[in-house]
């Protein structure tokens, strides 16, 4: 197990996804953010919704999570933005080092 993490969030527009991704990298809270168009089906306020969203795959370190979470809440337009952490158990040592080198702790 490493201290590297993937944080997931979704947005309702490509523009918002880009704004959040750039802010996280500029603030050195993430080494990289992938933005992927997806279709989401979810329950919200007692209704089943279906929407095109943009998934942000945020590569960071455990110690930066609280700041990543705060930045998502600051920049996000959703009433309840997704913010889920997935541990990176293993990976290329060089890539994991690159993540650490590009996130300020």
MOURCOR-V954606 format. One record per run of one state. SS is the DSSP state (a for helix, b for strand, c for the rest). FROM is the first residue (numbers start at 1). LEN is the number of residues. If there is no record, write none. Layout:
SS|FROM|LEN  SS|FROM|LEN
//
This chain:
c|1|3  b|4|8  c|12|2  a|14|13  c|27|5  b|32|13  c|45|2  b|47|15  a|62|14  c|76|8  b|84|4  c|88|5  a|93|9  c|102|4
//
